[in-house]
Amino acid sequence: MNITLLRNFVAVAEELHFPRAADKLNIPLASLYSSIEKLETEVGHPLFTRDDNGTRLTKIGNLFLAEAKEELAAAPAPAKKQVVPAGGKAKASKGKGRTPAVKGQPKPFKKRQGR
């Protein structure tokens, strides 16, 4: 099972609120919904019930939550992204203080020449 899916599931199970869990994980809400849906299809059973009273875990969801927490605890920590130093060729400023002209577009603040 995918660790990211388990991490998303545990966040929603702890919050019992999809938008707050998405904010906690710093991911879009639609992405969170799709990841929970993928996990439910992998498990084969619904993990949450959503109704007017809010979001609740099902019985299978409660059982799966314990397993998910164990798997997350046993999983290695995610690798940190390497910091790539900023680079590239520095360009000298022309000192005009305006945006640079783009090929095919008229220069800023200049009238087009009539034919």
Beta strands, then each sheet from edge to edge (+ up, - down):
strand 1: 48-51
strand 2: 54-57
sheet 1: 1+ 2-
end
